[in-house]
Amino acid sequence: MKVTRIIIIILLLVACTKENNDFKSSGTITGADYRMCACCGGWFINIDDAIYLFDSLPKDSNIDLASETFPLDVKLDWQLISNSCSGFSRITVLRIKKI
C-alpha cells in the first residue's frame, strides 16, 4: 500500500512540473528582408495572415537563420513593437521552436 502511494505521489510531482510547451502562435519565416531603406532589414514572418518583421531570435532558440531553408514553419511567443517605420509591423520573438 505504501509503495502505491509513493508511486502516485511521484507521478503527481512529475505531472505538476511539466514544462509549458504551449506557444501563442504558429508562423512561417519566409526569409530575410533585403530591401535597402532606413527601417528595413531583419526577417519576414507570416503569423495569422499578417506579415511581420523581426530582427533576431532568442539565443536559446537553436535556429540558425543563416543556414535554414525557407519557408520555415515555427511555433512562437512574440510581442508587437510600436513605432515601426518599415511598412511592416515589427515584433520581438520571445520564444520559438521549429515545427
MODELLER restraints for C-alpha pairs under 7 A, 6 or more apart:
rsr = mdl.restraints
at = mdl.atoms
rsr.add(forms.Gaussian(group=physical.xy_distance, feature=features.Distance(at['CA:23:A'], at['CA:75:A']), mean=6.06, stdev=0.5))
rsr.add(forms.Gaussian(group=physical.xy_distance, feature=features.Distance(at['CA:23:A'], at['CA:76:A']), mean=5.46, stdev=0.5))
rsr.add(forms.Gaussian(group=physical.xy_distance, feature=features.Distance(at['CA:23:A'], at['CA:77:A']), mean=5.64, stdev=0.5))
rsr.add(forms.Gaussian(group=physical.xy_distance, feature=features.Distance(at['CA:24:A'], at['CA:76:A']), mean=6.14, stdev=0.5))
rsr.add(forms.Gaussian(group=physical.xy_distance, feature=features.Distance(at['CA:24:A'], at['CA:77:A']), mean=5.02, stdev=0.5))
rsr.add(forms.Gaussian(group=physical.xy_distance, feature=features.Distance(at['CA:25:A'], at['CA:75:A']), mean=5.78, stdev=0.5))
rsr.add(forms.Gaussian(group=physical.xy_distance, feature=features.Distance(at['CA:25:A'], at['CA:76:A']), mean=5.44, stdev=0.5))
rsr.add(forms.Gaussian(group=physical.xy_distance, feature=features.Distance(at['CA:25:A'], at['CA:77:A']), mean=6.32, stdev=0.5))
rsr.add(forms.Gaussian(group=physical.xy_distance, feature=features.Distance(at['CA:26:A'], at['CA:47:A']), mean=6.44, stdev=0.5))
rsr.add(forms.Gaussian(group=physical.xy_distance, feature=features.Distance(at['CA:26:A'], at['CA:74:A']), mean=5.79, stdev=0.5))
rsr.add(forms.Gaussian(group=physical.xy_distance, feature=features.Distance(at['CA:26:A'], at['CA:75:A']), mean=4.32, stdev=0.5))
rsr.add(forms.Gaussian(group=physical.xy_distance, feature=features.Distance(at['CA:26:A'], at['CA:76:A']), mean=6.13, stdev=0.5))
rsr.add(forms.Gaussian(group=physical.xy_distance, feature=features.Distance(at['CA:27:A'], at['CA:45:A']), mean=6.52, stdev=0.5))
rsr.add(forms.Gaussian(group=physical.xy_distance, feature=features.Distance(at['CA:27:A'], at['CA:46:A']), mean=5.41, stdev=0.5))
rsr.add(forms.Gaussian(group=physical.xy_distance, feature=features.Distance(at['CA:27:A'], at['CA:47:A']), mean=4.58, stdev=0.5))
rsr.add(forms.Gaussian(group=physical.xy_distance, feature=features.Distance(at['CA:27:A'], at['CA:73:A']), mean=5.89, stdev=0.5))
rsr.add(forms.Gaussian(group=physical.xy_distance, feature=features.Distance(at['CA:27:A'], at['CA:74:A']), mean=5.33, stdev=0.5))
rsr.add(forms.Gaussian(group=physical.xy_distance, feature=features.Distance(at['CA:27:A'], at['CA:75:A']), mean=6.12, stdev=0.5))
rsr.add(forms.Gaussian(group=physical.xy_distance, feature=features.Distance(at['CA:28:A'], at['CA:45:A']), mean=5.43, stdev=0.5))
rsr.add(forms.Gaussian(group=physical.xy_distance, feature=features.Distance(at['CA:28:A'], at['CA:46:A']), mean=5.17, stdev=0.5))
rsr.add(forms.Gaussian(group=physical.xy_distance, feature=features.Distance(at['CA:28:A'], at['CA:47:A']), mean=6.83, stdev=0.5))
rsr.add(forms.Gaussian(group=physical.xy_distance, feature=features.Distance(at['CA:28:A'], at['CA:71:A']), mean=6.18, stdev=0.5))
rsr.add(forms.Gaussian(group=physical.xy_distance, feature=features.Distance(at['CA:28:A'], at['CA:72:A']), mean=5.37, stdev=0.5))
rsr.add(forms.Gaussian(group=physical.xy_distance, feature=features.Distance(at['CA:28:A'], at['CA:73:A']), mean=4.42, stdev=0.5))
rsr.add(forms.Gaussian(group=physical.xy_distance, feature=features.Distance(at['CA:28:A'], at['CA:74:A']), mean=5.93, stdev=0.5))
rsr.add(forms.Gaussian(group=physical.xy_distance, feature=features.Distance(at['CA:29:A'], at['CA:44:A']), mean=5.83, stdev=0.5))
rsr.add(forms.Gaussian(group=physical.xy_distance, feature=features.Distance(at['CA:29:A'], at['CA:45:A']), mean=4.19, stdev=0.5))
rsr.add(forms.Gaussian(group=physical.xy_distance, feature=features.Distance(at['CA:29:A'], at['CA:46:A']), mean=6.42, stdev=0.5))
rsr.add(forms.Gaussian(group=physical.xy_distance, feature=features.Distance(at['CA:29:A'], at['CA:70:A']), mean=6.79, stdev=0.5))
rsr.add(forms.Gaussian(group=physical.xy_distance, feature=features.Distance(at['CA:29:A'], at['CA:71:A']), mean=5.62, stdev=0.5))
rsr.add(forms.Gaussian(group=physical.xy_distance, feature=features.Distance(at['CA:29:A'], at['CA:72:A']), mean=5.06, stdev=0.5))
rsr.add(forms.Gaussian(group=physical.xy_distance, feature=features.Distance(at['CA:29:A'], at['CA:73:A']), mean=6.44, stdev=0.5))
rsr.add(forms.Gaussian(group=physical.xy_distance, feature=features.Distance(at['CA:30:A'], at['CA:44:A']), mean=5.62, stdev=0.5))
rsr.add(forms.Gaussian(group=physical.xy_distance, feature=features.Distance(at['CA:30:A'], at['CA:45:A']), mean=5.79, stdev=0.5))
rsr.add(forms.Gaussian(group=physical.xy_distance, feature=features.Distance(at['CA:30:A'], at['CA:70:A']), mean=5.51, stdev=0.5))
rsr.add(forms.Gaussian(group=physical.xy_distance, feature=features.Distance(at['CA:30:A'], at['CA:71:A']), mean=4.56, stdev=0.5))
rsr.add(forms.Gaussian(group=physical.xy_distance, feature=features.Distance(at['CA:30:A'], at['CA:72:A']), mean=6.56, stdev=0.5))
rsr.add(forms.Gaussian(group=physical.xy_distance, feature=features.Distance(at['CA:31:A'], at['CA:43:A']), mean=5.67, stdev=0.5))
rsr.add(forms.Gaussian(group=physical.xy_distance, feature=features.Distance(at['CA:31:A'], at['CA:44:A']), mean=5.60, stdev=0.5))
rsr.add(forms.Gaussian(group=physical.xy_distance, feature=features.Distance(at['CA:31:A'], at['CA:70:A']), mean=6.07, stdev=0.5))
rsr.add(forms.Gaussian(group=physical.xy_distance, feature=features.Distance(at['CA:31:A'], at['CA:71:A']), mean=6.91, stdev=0.5))
rsr.add(forms.Gaussian(group=physical.xy_distance, feature=features.Distance(at['CA:32:A'], at['CA:42:A']), mean=5.91, stdev=0.5))
rsr.add(forms.Gaussian(group=physical.xy_distance, feature=features.Distance(at['CA:32:A'], at['CA:43:A']), mean=4.27, stdev=0.5))
rsr.add(forms.Gaussian(group=physical.xy_distance, feature=features.Distance(at['CA:32:A'], at['CA:44:A']), mean=6.04, stdev=0.5))
rsr.add(forms.Gaussian(group=physical.xy_distance, feature=features.Distance(at['CA:33:A'], at['CA:40:A']), mean=6.69, stdev=0.5))
rsr.add(forms.Gaussian(group=physical.xy_distance, feature=features.Distance(at['CA:33:A'], at['CA:41:A']), mean=4.84, stdev=0.5))
rsr.add(forms.Gaussian(group=physical.xy_distance, feature=features.Distance(at['CA:33:A'], at['CA:42:A']), mean=5.44, stdev=0.5))
rsr.add(forms.Gaussian(group=physical.xy_distance, feature=features.Distance(at['CA:33:A'], at['CA:43:A']), mean=5.38, stdev=0.5))
rsr.add(forms.Gaussian(group=physical.xy_distance, feature=features.Distance(at['CA:33:A'], at['CA:44:A']), mean=6.38, stdev=0.5))
rsr.add(forms.Gaussian(group=physical.xy_distance, feature=features.Distance(at['CA:34:A'], at['CA:41:A']), mean=6.11, stdev=0.5))
rsr.add(forms.Gaussian(group=physical.xy_distance, feature=features.Distance(at['CA:35:A'], at['CA:41:A']), mean=6.69, stdev=0.5))
rsr.add(forms.Gaussian(group=physical.xy_distance, feature=features.Distance(at['CA:39:A'], at['CA:85:A']), mean=5.86, stdev=0.5))
rsr.add(forms.Gaussian(group=physical.xy_distance, feature=features.Distance(at['CA:39:A'], at['CA:86:A']), mean=4.92, stdev=0.5))
rsr.add(forms.Gaussian(group=physical.xy_distance, feature=features.Distance(at['CA:40:A'], at['CA:86:A']), mean=5.69, stdev=0.5))
rsr.add(forms.Gaussian(group=physical.xy_distance, feature=features.Distance(at['CA:42:A'], at['CA:53:A']), mean=6.16, stdev=0.5))
rsr.add(forms.Gaussian(group=physical.xy_distance, feature=features.Distance(at['CA:42:A'], at['CA:54:A']), mean=5.46, stdev=0.5))
rsr.add(forms.Gaussian(group=physical.xy_distance, feature=features.Distance(at['CA:42:A'], at['CA:55:A']), mean=4.36, stdev=0.5))
rsr.add(forms.Gaussian(group=physical.xy_distance, feature=features.Distance(at['CA:43:A'], at['CA:53:A']), mean=5.35, stdev=0.5))
rsr.add(forms.Gaussian(group=physical.xy_distance, feature=features.Distance(at['CA:43:A'], at['CA:54:A']), mean=5.37, stdev=0.5))
rsr.add(forms.Gaussian(group=physical.xy_distance, feature=features.Distance(at['CA:43:A'], at['CA:55:A']), mean=6.25, stdev=0.5))
rsr.add(forms.Gaussian(group=physical.xy_distance, feature=features.Distance(at['CA:44:A'], at['CA:51:A']), mean=6.70, stdev=0.5))
rsr.add(forms.Gaussian(group=physical.xy_distance, feature=features.Distance(at['CA:44:A'], at['CA:52:A']), mean=5.77, stdev=0.5))
rsr.add(forms.Gaussian(group=physical.xy_distance, feature=features.Distance(at['CA:44:A'], at['CA:53:A']), mean=4.72, stdev=0.5))
rsr.add(forms.Gaussian(group=physical.xy_distance, feature=features.Distance(at['CA:44:A'], at['CA:54:A']), mean=6.73, stdev=0.5))
rsr.add(forms.Gaussian(group=physical.xy_distance, feature=features.Distance(at['CA:45:A'], at['CA:51:A']), mean=5.74, stdev=0.5))
rsr.add(forms.Gaussian(group=physical.xy_distance, feature=features.Distance(at['CA:45:A'], at['CA:52:A']), mean=5.34, stdev=0.5))
rsr.add(forms.Gaussian(group=physical.xy_distance, feature=features.Distance(at['CA:45:A'], at['CA:53:A']), mean=6.17, stdev=0.5))
rsr.add(forms.Gaussian(group=physical.xy_distance, feature=features.Distance(at['CA:46:A'], at['CA:52:A']), mean=6.31, stdev=0.5))
rsr.add(forms.Gaussian(group=physical.xy_distance, feature=features.Distance(at['CA:51:A'], at['CA:88:A']), mean=6.77, stdev=0.5))
rsr.add(forms.Gaussian(group=physical.xy_distance, feature=features.Distance(at['CA:52:A'], at['CA:88:A']), mean=5.63, stdev=0.5))
rsr.add(forms.Gaussian(group=physical.xy_distance, feature=features.Distance(at['CA:52:A'], at['CA:89:A']), mean=5.15, stdev=0.5))
rsr.add(forms.Gaussian(group=physical.xy_distance, feature=features.Distance(at['CA:52:A'], at['CA:90:A']), mean=5.49, stdev=0.5))
rsr.add(forms.Gaussian(group=physical.xy_distance, feature=features.Distance(at['CA:52:A'], at['CA:91:A']), mean=6.62, stdev=0.5))
rsr.add(forms.Gaussian(group=physical.xy_distance, feature=features.Distance(at['CA:53:A'], at['CA:88:A']), mean=6.43, stdev=0.5))
rsr.add(forms.Gaussian(group=physical.xy_distance, feature=features.Distance(at['CA:53:A'], at['CA:89:A']), mean=6.30, stdev=0.5))
rsr.add(forms.Gaussian(group=physical.xy_distance, feature=features.Distance(at['CA:53:A'], at['CA:90:A']), mean=4.65, stdev=0.5))
rsr.add(forms.Gaussian(group=physical.xy_distance, feature=features.Distance(at['CA:53:A'], at['CA:91:A']), mean=6.20, stdev=0.5))
rsr.add(forms.Gaussian(group=physical.xy_distance, feature=features.Distance(at['CA:54:A'], at['CA:90:A']), mean=5.59, stdev=0.5))
rsr.add(forms.Gaussian(group=physical.xy_distance, feature=features.Distance(at['CA:54:A'], at['CA:91:A']), mean=5.25, stdev=0.5))
rsr.add(forms.Gaussian(group=physical.xy_distance, feature=features.Distance(at['CA:54:A'], at['CA:92:A']), mean=6.03, stdev=0.5))
rsr.add(forms.Gaussian(group=physical.xy_distance, feature=features.Distance(at['CA:57:A'], at['CA:93:A']), mean=5.93, stdev=0.5))
rsr.add(forms.Gaussian(group=physical.xy_distance, feature=features.Distance(at['CA:58:A'], at['CA:93:A']), mean=6.88, stdev=0.5))
rsr.add(forms.Gaussian(group=physical.xy_distance, feature=features.Distance(at['CA:58:A'], at['CA:94:A']), mean=6.49, stdev=0.5))
rsr.add(forms.Gaussian(group=physical.xy_distance, feature=features.Distance(at['CA:58:A'], at['CA:95:A']), mean=6.52, stdev=0.5))
rsr.add(forms.Gaussian(group=physical.xy_distance, feature=features.Distance(at['CA:61:A'], at['CA:96:A']), mean=5.97, stdev=0.5))
rsr.add(forms.Gaussian(group=physical.xy_distance, feature=features.Distance(at['CA:61:A'], at['CA:97:A']), mean=6.60, stdev=0.5))
rsr.add(forms.Gaussian(group=physical.xy_distance, feature=features.Distance(at['CA:73:A'], at['CA:98:A']), mean=6.12, stdev=0.5))
rsr.add(forms.Gaussian(group=physical.xy_distance, feature=features.Distance(at['CA:73:A'], at['CA:99:A']), mean=5.63, stdev=0.5))
rsr.add(forms.Gaussian(group=physical.xy_distance, feature=features.Distance(at['CA:74:A'], at['CA:96:A']), mean=6.69, stdev=0.5))
rsr.add(forms.Gaussian(group=physical.xy_distance, feature=features.Distance(at['CA:74:A'], at['CA:97:A']), mean=5.50, stdev=0.5))
rsr.add(forms.Gaussian(group=physical.xy_distance, feature=features.Distance(at['CA:74:A'], at['CA:98:A']), mean=4.39, stdev=0.5))
rsr.add(forms.Gaussian(group=physical.xy_distance, feature=features.Distance(at['CA:74:A'], at['CA:99:A']), mean=5.03, stdev=0.5))
rsr.add(forms.Gaussian(group=physical.xy_distance, feature=features.Distance(at['CA:75:A'], at['CA:96:A']), mean=5.67, stdev=0.5))
rsr.add(forms.Gaussian(group=physical.xy_distance, feature=features.Distance(at['CA:75:A'], at['CA:97:A']), mean=5.30, stdev=0.5))
rsr.add(forms.Gaussian(group=physical.xy_distance, feature=features.Distance(at['CA:75:A'], at['CA:98:A']), mean=6.41, stdev=0.5))
rsr.add(forms.Gaussian(group=physical.xy_distance, feature=features.Distance(at['CA:75:A'], at['CA:99:A']), mean=6.53, stdev=0.5))
rsr.add(forms.Gaussian(group=physical.xy_distance, feature=features.Distance(at['CA:76:A'], at['CA:95:A']), mean=5.42, stdev=0.5))
rsr.add(forms.Gaussian(group=physical.xy_distance, feature=features.Distance(at['CA:76:A'], at['CA:96:A']), mean=4.19, stdev=0.5))
rsr.add(forms.Gaussian(group=physical.xy_distance, feature=features.Distance(at['CA:76:A'], at['CA:97:A']), mean=6.36, stdev=0.5))
rsr.add(forms.Gaussian(group=physical.xy_distance, feature=features.Distance(at['CA:77:A'], at['CA:93:A']), mean=6.23, stdev=0.5))
rsr.add(forms.Gaussian(group=physical.xy_distance, feature=features.Distance(at['CA:77:A'], at['CA:94:A']), mean=5.36, stdev=0.5))
rsr.add(forms.Gaussian(group=physical.xy_distance, feature=features.Distance(at['CA:77:A'], at['CA:95:A']), mean=5.06, stdev=0.5))
rsr.add(forms.Gaussian(group=physical.xy_distance, feature=features.Distance(at['CA:77:A'], at['CA:96:A']), mean=6.45, stdev=0.5))
rsr.add(forms.Gaussian(group=physical.xy_distance, feature=features.Distance(at['CA:78:A'], at['CA:91:A']), mean=6.41, stdev=0.5))
rsr.add(forms.Gaussian(group=physical.xy_distance, feature=features.Distance(at['CA:78:A'], at['CA:92:A']), mean=5.56, stdev=0.5))
rsr.add(forms.Gaussian(group=physical.xy_distance, feature=features.Distance(at['CA:78:A'], at['CA:93:A']), mean=4.49, stdev=0.5))
rsr.add(forms.Gaussian(group=physical.xy_distance, feature=features.Distance(at['CA:78:A'], at['CA:94:A']), mean=5.12, stdev=0.5))
rsr.add(forms.Gaussian(group=physical.xy_distance, feature=features.Distance(at['CA:78:A'], at['CA:95:A']), mean=6.99, stdev=0.5))
rsr.add(forms.Gaussian(group=physical.xy_distance, feature=features.Distance(at['CA:79:A'], at['CA:91:A']), mean=5.42, stdev=0.5))
rsr.add(forms.Gaussian(group=physical.xy_distance, feature=features.Distance(at['CA:79:A'], at['CA:92:A']), mean=5.22, stdev=0.5))
rsr.add(forms.Gaussian(group=physical.xy_distance, feature=features.Distance(at['CA:79:A'], at['CA:93:A']), mean=6.65, stdev=0.5))
rsr.add(forms.Gaussian(group=physical.xy_distance, feature=features.Distance(at['CA:80:A'], at['CA:90:A']), mean=6.20, stdev=0.5))
rsr.add(forms.Gaussian(group=physical.xy_distance, feature=features.Distance(at['CA:80:A'], at['CA:91:A']), mean=4.43, stdev=0.5))
rsr.add(forms.Gaussian(group=physical.xy_distance, feature=features.Distance(at['CA:80:A'], at['CA:92:A']), mean=6.44, stdev=0.5))
rsr.add(forms.Gaussian(group=physical.xy_distance, feature=features.Distance(at['CA:81:A'], at['CA:90:A']), mean=5.45, stdev=0.5))
rsr.add(forms.Gaussian(group=physical.xy_distance, feature=features.Distance(at['CA:81:A'], at['CA:91:A']), mean=5.20, stdev=0.5))
rsr.add(forms.Gaussian(group=physical.xy_distance, feature=features.Distance(at['CA:81:A'], at['CA:92:A']), mean=6.74, stdev=0.5))
rsr.add(forms.Gaussian(group=physical.xy_distance, feature=features.Distance(at['CA:84:A'], at['CA:90:A']), mean=6.04, stdev=0.5))
